[in-house]
């Protein structure tokens, strides 16, 4: 992987990422449970996994260096733990350790997938569409 790869639209990609984080925080702390397209027992665990997978995979596109990605892993796992504890303070929501595990698994899968060529999708998109 190139050491000094920068994205032309870094600010836009970062803004989208911040919106994704805001969506996860809002859906985690909202008094009403988010509506899921999945209808099977414990489907919420899949929602947790997918949400944190998307966060990690998105930000790994923006911050491609290994050290940055390690901080992203730590940060997103911490975010999942903190939000779960905050959910426990809301009488209409539940604190579940299994949700924290699903969040962490999503982060780890996002990290794993972006270790290879999948970790440069935004970069390749920019080059293909806008040239470089």
Order of alpha helices (4+ residues) and beta strands (2+ residues): alpha-alpha-alpha-alpha-alpha
